[in-house]
Amino acid sequence: MSERPVDVVIIGSGTAGLNAMAQVRRAGKTFVLINGGEAGTTCARVGCMPSKAMIQIAEDFHRRNHLGKYGIDGHEAMTLDIPEALEHVQDLRDTFVDRVLGSSTDDLPADLFIQDYARLIEPTLIEVGGQRLRAGAVVIATGSRPLVPKPWLDFGDRLITTDDLFELTDLPASLAVIGLGTIGLELGQSLSRLGVSVTGFDQLERIAGIQDPEVNQAAIDILGKEFPIHLGQAAEIREEGDQLRVTAGTHSVLVDKVLCSIGRVPNTEGLGLEHLGVPLDARGLPAVDPNSLRVGELPVYLAGDITVERPILHEAGDEGRIAGYNAARGEATRFRRKTPLFINFCDPNICAVGQRWNDLDPQTTAVGQIRFAPVGRALIMGKNKGVLRVYADKTSGRLLGSEMIGPKGEHLAHLLAWSIQQGLSVGELLRMPFYHPVIEEALQAALHDLYGKVEAKNSGGLTELEGLPD
């Protein structure tokens, strides 16, 4: 079989693959983009976008429970047409997918965008669609899929994942969510607010990937009031008539469907990674430099969710750009990665920024916090639940990280991420303007608490005349 030469082959047309392609195009190199399976990014098709559409509907419908406090009558009569709501979610999902594909691949001829499954024969020799491509470099961005234990597949359509949820035309009366990470918790709360009887299970003692014990307990207390949450023991499933019984320790529930959200695994089956000639880990992946995305000394780069390190859209985009830049130039330039930023869109939001609790040195770290109960803006919104915790280096006062559950947390998390990436100290942040009344005053209060626990003071770089008193 003849070999067709090409500068860069990109396997996978999700967020990482499309960003890699943009870099290769910008460098003026030839490329071929390959995609097997469903078109469209995970985010647009089955991830962050359709889930946020469902979350918005659920939150708006749930809000009716607060209207009576404001003297708004008639809210008890509000109803929700579930099939119509799901159709709206699907319509938005299709719009998101069309936009992604239309802006990136519509202008590509069939010889540059091959929709088939690829297999590595050698590190830079790819077989796809009955032809072989000899690449100068390869970017592998095949993404991930939901993890489902093999025995659970026997339950058929009574067990669903996020790949199935957004295809439903109606919702079950009852559902168990197994796995209360970001996906399970977001969808569990939303489905509960849409009228489904939801029960949550996780074998860990924490939810949403939270590490800070204060934030974790607050999250369990808040969300546990909306639907039962059972932690610390693995869940088992067995058939009982037409339904499924889910049991974890002494807790058992009979449900119509189970949403399996216990994690995701990289899409490596049939890809031929064993032909890279380097050791593979238990997941079937080679070691990858996180700053260059290069595999050893090979002209091969891994990007996006396949690495399972930062399965978030903006991280996948960054990784695609890094991999594409290096692949187009045959380089291994190491780029500084952005400050880690994780946002769970439960109500209230659960967020983590910068260094995580488990990585902090308790001897050199100061912790400040504020509970949202007395925060004026949160009180006005009727959302004064949660806690915000911020971490700083005790000596320098430099902000290190934060975890929180609270209203408008998505915005507070961005402010903190930007501040940490700039290396700002607690004192410098407190010299910034804080309007009143806004939710950012919660951050101001947490920083004041933290400021009293660090050694460095007045580190804002201002003279006495320029700066206000502390």
C-alpha positions in Angstrom: 0.0 0.0 0.0 1.4 3.4 -1.0 2.0 6.1 1.7 0.6 9.6 1.3 3.0 12.2 2.8 1.5 14.9 5.1 3.2 17.3 7.6 0.7 16.7 10.5 -2.0 14.1 11.0 -4.5 15.1 13.7 -6.6 12.2 15.1 -9.8 13.5 16.7 -11.9 16.6 15.7 -13.0 17.6 19.2 -11.9 20.8 20.9 -8.3 19.8 21.2 -8.1 18.5 17.6 -9.7 21.6 16.1 -7.4 23.9 18.0 -4.4 21.8 16.9 -5.6 22.1 13.3 -5.8 25.9 13.6 -2.2 26.0 14.7 -1.0 23.8 11.9 -2.9 25.9 9.3 -1.4 29.1 10.7 2.1 27.6 10.3 1.3 26.9 6.6 1.8 23.1 7.0 -0.2 20.4 5.3 -2.5 18.3 7.5 -5.2 15.7 7.5 -7.9 15.7 10.2 -9.4 12.3 11.1 -12.5 11.7 13.2 -14.1 8.4 14.0 -17.5 8.2 15.7 -19.9 11.1 16.3 -18.9 14.5 15.0 -18.9 17.5 17.3 -17.0 18.2 20.5 -17.9 16.3 23.7 -18.7 19.7 25.3 -21.2 20.6 22.6 -22.7 17.2 22.0 -23.0 15.5 25.4 -21.2 17.6 27.9 -21.0 21.1 29.2 -23.4 22.8 26.8 -26.5 20.6 26.9 -26.0 20.0 30.6 -26.1 23.7 31.2 -29.2 24.1 29.2 -30.9 21.4 31.4 -29.5 23.1 34.5 -30.9 26.4 33.5 -34.4 25.0 33.0 -34.3 23.2 36.3 -33.0 26.2 38.2 -35.7 28.5 36.7 -38.5 26.1 37.5 -37.1 25.5 41.0 -37.0 29.2 41.6 -40.8 29.2 41.8 -40.4 27.8 45.4 -39.0 31.2 46.5 -41.6 33.5 44.8 -44.1 33.4 47.6 -41.6 35.0 49.9 -41.6 38.0 47.6 -45.3 38.4 47.5 -45.6 36.9 44.0 -48.8 34.9 43.7 -49.7 32.1 41.4 -46.4 30.3 41.5 -48.0 27.2 43.0 -49.8 26.6 39.7 -46.7 26.6 37.6 -46.1 23.3 35.7 -43.4 21.9 33.5 -43.8 20.1 30.2 -40.9 17.7 30.4 -40.9 16.5 26.7 -41.0 20.1 25.6 -38.2 21.0 28.0 -36.0 18.1 26.7 -36.7 19.1 23.1 -35.5 22.6 23.9 -32.3 21.1 25.4 -31.8 19.0 22.2 -32.4 21.9 19.9 -29.8 23.9 21.7 -27.4 21.0 21.6 -27.8 20.6 17.9 -27.2 24.3 17.5 -24.0 24.1 19.5 -22.8 21.1 17.4 -23.6 22.7 14.1 -21.7 25.9 15.1 -18.6 23.9 16.0 -18.6 21.9 12.8 -19.7 24.7 10.6 -17.0 27.0 11.7 -14.2 24.5 11.5 -14.7 21.6 9.1 -17.3 22.6 6.5 -14.7 24.0 4.1 -12.5 20.9 4.3 -12.5 18.5 1.4 -12.9 14.8 2.0 -9.1 14.2 1.6 -8.3 16.6 4.4 -11.2 15.6 6.7 -11.5 11.8 6.9 -14.4 10.5 8.9 -13.3 7.1 9.9 -11.3 5.4 12.6 -7.5 5.6 12.5 -4.9 3.2 13.6 -1.1 3.7 14.1 1.1 1.2 12.2 4.2 3.0 13.3 4.6 6.2 15.4 4.1 8.4 12.3 2.4 5.9 9.9 -1.4 6.0 10.1 -3.9 3.7 8.4 -7.4 5.1 7.8 -10.1 4.5 5.3 -8.1 2.1 3.2 -5.1 4.4 2.8 -1.9 5.1 4.7 -0.6 8.5 5.7 3.1 9.1 6.5 3.2 12.1 8.8 5.9 14.4 9.9 4.1 14.6 13.3 1.0 13.2 14.8 -1.5 14.8 17.3 -3.7 12.4 19.1 -6.9 14.0 20.5 -9.4 11.2 20.5 -11.1 12.2 23.7 -12.8 10.0 26.3 -16.1 8.2 27.0 -18.2 7.4 30.0 -16.9 4.5 32.1 -19.5 1.7 32.5 -18.6 -1.6 34.3 -19.0 -4.4 31.8 -21.7 -6.3 33.9 -23.8 -3.2 34.0 -24.2 -3.2 30.3 -26.6 -6.1 30.7 -29.2 -3.7 32.1 -29.7 -2.2 28.6 -31.5 1.1 28.4 -32.3 1.1 32.1 -28.7 2.2 32.6 -27.8 5.5 31.0 -24.8 7.8 30.7 -24.5 11.3 29.5 -24.2 9.9 26.0 -27.8 8.8 26.4 -29.4 11.3 28.7 -29.7 14.1 26.2 -31.4 11.8 23.7 -34.3 11.0 26.1 -37.8 12.3 25.0 -39.2 11.9 28.6 -37.8 11.4 32.1 -38.2 8.5 34.4 -40.2 8.8 37.6 -37.2 7.6 39.6 -33.5 7.5 39.0 -30.3 6.6 40.9 -27.1 8.6 40.2 -24.0 6.5 40.8 -21.0 8.7 41.0 -21.3 12.2 42.4 -18.5 14.0 40.7 -19.1 17.1 38.7 -21.3 15.4 36.1 -23.4 13.3 38.5 -24.0 16.1 41.0 -25.0 18.6 38.4 -27.4 16.3 36.6 -28.7 14.7 39.8 -29.7 18.1 41.2 -31.2 19.2 37.9 -33.2 16.0 37.4 -34.5 16.2 41.0 -35.6 19.8 40.3 -37.4 18.6 37.2 -39.5 16.3 39.2 -37.6 13.0 39.1 -37.2 11.1 42.4 -33.3 11.1 42.6 -31.0 9.2 44.9 -27.3 9.7 44.8 -24.5 7.3 45.6 -20.7 7.6 45.7 -18.1 5.3 47.2 -16.0 8.3 48.3 -16.8 10.4 51.3 -16.6 13.6 49.3 -18.6 15.0 46.3 -17.8 17.0 43.2 -14.1 16.3 43.7 -13.9 18.7 46.6 -10.8 18.3 48.8 -11.3 21.0 51.5 -13.2 19.3 54.3 -15.1 22.4 55.3 -16.4 23.0 51.7 -17.1 19.3 51.3 -19.3 19.1 54.4 -21.1 22.3 53.4 -21.8 20.9 50.0 -23.1 17.6 51.4 -25.4 19.5 53.8 -26.8 21.8 51.2 -27.3 19.4 48.3 -28.4 16.6 50.6 -31.5 18.6 51.4 -32.6 18.4 47.7 -32.1 14.6 47.2 -30.7 11.8 49.3 -27.0 11.3 49.1 -25.3 8.1 50.3 -21.5 8.2 50.6 -18.6 5.9 51.5 -19.7 2.6 50.0 -19.7 1.2 46.5 -23.1 0.8 44.9 -24.4 -2.5 43.5 -27.2 -3.0 40.9 -29.5 -5.9 40.4 -32.7 -6.4 38.4 -36.0 -6.4 40.3 -38.9 -6.9 37.8 -38.8 -4.1 35.3 -36.8 -1.9 37.6 -33.3 -1.8 39.1 -32.4 -2.0 42.8 -29.4 0.0 43.8 -27.8 -0.9 47.1 -24.8 0.6 49.0 -24.3 -0.7 52.5 -27.6 -0.4 54.4 -29.1 2.0 51.8 -31.2 0.6 49.0 -33.6 2.1 46.5 -35.7 0.8 43.6 -35.6 3.0 40.5 -36.6 3.0 36.8 -33.2 4.0 35.6 -29.6 4.5 36.7 -27.4 7.3 35.6 -23.8 5.9 35.6 -21.3 8.8 36.1 -18.4 7.1 37.8 -15.8 8.6 35.5 -14.5 8.6 32.0 -11.8 6.6 30.1 -9.6 7.6 27.2 -10.6 6.5 23.7 -7.6 4.3 22.9 -9.2 1.1 21.6 -8.0 0.1 18.2 -5.7 3.2 18.0 -2.5 1.2 18.1 -0.7 3.1 20.8 1.3 0.0 21.4 3.1 0.7 18.1 4.6 3.9 19.6 7.3 1.7 21.0 7.2 3.3 24.5 5.8 2.0 27.8 2.0 2.4 28.4 0.4 2.8 31.7 -2.6 0.9 33.1 -4.9 3.1 31.0 -3.1 2.2 27.9 -1.5 5.7 27.6 2.2 6.7 27.2 3.8 9.3 29.5 3.3 12.8 28.2 5.1 16.0 29.1 2.3 18.2 30.5 3.9 21.4 29.2 4.8 20.4 25.6 2.3 17.5 25.2 5.1 15.4 23.5 5.4 11.7 24.0 9.1 11.1 24.9 11.3 11.9 22.0 8.7 11.0 19.4 7.0 13.5 17.0 3.8 12.5 18.6 1.6 14.7 20.9 -1.4 13.9 23.0 -4.0 16.6 23.8 -7.4 17.0 25.3 -9.5 14.5 27.3 -7.5 11.5 26.2 -4.9 12.5 28.7 -7.6 12.4 31.5 -5.6 15.0 33.5 -7.7 18.2 32.9 -10.9 17.1 31.2 -12.2 20.6 30.8 -12.9 22.5 27.6 -10.6 25.4 28.0 -7.8 23.1 29.0 -8.5 20.9 25.9 -8.3 24.0 23.8 -5.0 25.0 25.3 -3.6 21.5 24.9 -4.6 21.5 21.3 -2.9 24.8 20.6 0.3 23.5 22.4 0.3 20.2 20.5 -0.5 21.8 17.2 2.2 24.5 17.6 4.9 21.9 18.4 3.7 19.4 15.8 3.8 22.0 13.0 7.4 22.9 14.0 8.8 19.5 15.1 9.5 21.0 18.5 8.9 20.3 22.1 8.5 23.9 23.4 7.3 23.8 27.0 4.5 26.3 27.7 3.4 27.5 31.1 -0.1 26.1 31.8 -2.9 28.3 33.1 -4.0 28.3 36.8 -6.2 25.3 37.4 -9.9 26.3 37.4 -12.8 23.9 38.1 -16.4 25.0 38.2 -19.4 22.8 39.1 -22.7 24.4 38.0 -24.8 23.0 40.8 -26.8 25.6 42.7 -24.9 26.9 44.6 -21.7 26.6 42.4 -18.9 24.5 43.6 -15.4 25.7 42.5 -11.7 25.0 43.0 -8.9 27.3 41.9 -5.2 27.0 42.0 -3.5 24.7 44.4 -5.8 22.1 46.0 -6.2 21.4 49.7 -4.4 18.1 49.5 -1.3 19.7 48.0 -1.0 22.5 50.6 1.6 22.5 53.3 -0.3 23.2 56.5 2.8 24.5 58.2 3.3 27.3 55.6 -0.3 27.9 54.5 -2.8 30.4 55.9 -6.5 29.8 55.4 -9.3 32.5 55.4 -13.0 31.9 55.0 -16.4 33.5 55.0 -19.8 31.8 55.2 -22.4 33.2 52.8 -25.2 33.3 55.4 -24.7 37.0 56.3 -23.6 38.3 52.9 -26.0 41.1 51.9 -26.2 40.4 48.2 -26.7 36.6 48.8 -29.5 37.4 51.3 -31.3 39.6 48.8 -31.1 36.8 46.2 -32.3 34.2 48.7 -29.1 32.2 48.0 -27.1 32.8 51.2 -25.8 29.3 51.6 -22.2 28.0 51.4 -18.7 28.8 52.4 -15.7 30.4 50.6 -12.2 29.4 51.7 -9.0 31.0 50.4 -5.4 29.9 50.8 -2.1 31.9 50.9 1.5 31.5 51.7 1.9 32.6 55.3 5.2 34.4 54.8 4.7 36.2 51.5 1.0 36.5 51.6 0.8 35.3 47.9 -2.5 33.8 47.1 -2.3 30.1 46.4 -5.8 28.7 45.9 -9.4 28.5 46.9 -12.3 26.1 47.2 -15.9 27.2 47.7 -19.6 26.4 47.4 -21.6 29.6 47.0 -23.8 31.7 44.8 -22.2 33.2 41.7 -19.2 31.1 42.5 -18.3 30.9 38.8 -17.5 34.6 38.8 -15.6 34.6 42.1 -13.5 31.6 40.8 -12.5 33.5 37.7 -11.4 36.5 39.8 -9.3 34.3 42.0 -7.8 32.4 39.0 -6.7 35.6 37.3 -5.3 36.9 40.6 -3.3 33.7 41.3 -2.0 33.6 37.8 -0.6 37.1 38.2 1.0 36.2 41.5 -0.9 38.7 43.5 -0.8 38.8 47.3 -3.7 39.1 49.7 -2.7 42.7 50.5 -2.7 43.6 46.8 -6.1 42.1 46.3 -7.6 44.0 49.2 -6.5 47.3 47.6 -8.7 46.5 44.6 -12.2 48.2 44.5 -15.1 46.2 45.9 -18.6 47.6 45.1 -21.5 47.4 47.5 -23.7 45.3 47.5 -22.2 42.6 45.3 -21.3 39.0 45.8 -17.7 39.9 45.5 -17.9 41.4 49.0 -17.8 37.8 50.2 -14.4 37.4 48.6 -13.4 40.7 50.3 -14.4 39.4 53.7 -12.6 36.1 53.2 -9.4 38.0 52.1 -9.7 40.2 55.2 -9.8 37.1 57.3 -6.8 35.7 55.5 -4.9 38.9 55.7 -4.8 38.7 59.5 -3.1 35.4 59.2 -0.2 36.2 56.9 3.1 37.9 57.7 3.5 40.2 54.7 1.5 43.4 55.0 1.1 46.4 52.8 2.5 44.5 49.8 0.4 46.3 47.3 3.4 48.2 45.8 1.8 51.6 46.7 3.3 54.4 48.7 1.7 55.6 51.9 0.2 58.6 50.1 -1.1 56.5 47.2 -2.7 53.7 49.2 -5.6 53.8 51.6 -5.1 52.5 55.1 -5.5 48.7 55.6 
